[in-house]
């Protein structure tokens, strides 16, 4: 059974430098390789390919699986590879997971179905249908701010019993939800932090790690926070997270991943900050804020 724990980077998709308002700049594989090397040097435990931070909704299916194949090859078994497979179409998600497995993914991250706004019964049926047909273990991605659908604790408790659902990436609509989810943790169902601002609180709630956007540029810092926590240095871990908070705030001044890409370009990890429309590159004000930390 695939075990996802530690710091798992929700990889960006670097794009080549594009002319202003180019809706579809090409994938920059040289920058992606440099980013992966940066991550492996920091010792991250895993990669999530084609999650929210990857601008997956603007990628063609061909591009998504090419990215998965590339990351799998570059990871060289040093880090796990999970694929963002969710959609608001249940049967399409099943098909995507099957192709992801054939391409080398080791787990599937499946976001709560968005736009359709299903009932809790529909949410449960969606995940159970997928889990029963998937040859990859499923990690639920619960993020109300992106989907407008919150998975209730009752629904989560039912899904946690499914043998092929191994955990949840939780970006809660309120911090108290973490305390409720902590009661569901078992050897077969784990909690992963899905909100960088709540990383320390998630660890306090029993999280075994994080699927993090900020880890693209702050992998060592996040690993240190977790290492301190796991070694029993709880207050030091809290303070380290507190010190990191201003940098996190800068990274989320505008919609992820535009500030993150700007920070990575400033640091020289990637060659360009390009994003695909409808996202645009960050404002001068946000750039100045990022320059304080990166």
Buried (B, 14 or more C-beta within 10 A) or exposed (E): EBBBBBBBBBBBBBBBEBEEEBEEBEBBBEBBBBBBEBBBEBBBBBBBBBBBBBBBEBBEEEBBBBBBBBBBEBBEEEBBBBBBBBBBEBEEBBBBBBBBBEBBBBBBBBBBBBEBEBEBEBBBEBBBBBBEBBEBBBBBBBBBEBBEBBBEBEBBBBBBEBEBBBBBBBBBEEEEBBBBBBEBBEEBBBBBBBBBBBBBBBBBBBBBBBBBBBBBBBBBBBBBBBBBBEEEEBEBBBBBBEEBEEBBBBBBBBEBBBBBBBBBBBEEBBBBBBBBEEBBBBBEEBBEBBEEBB
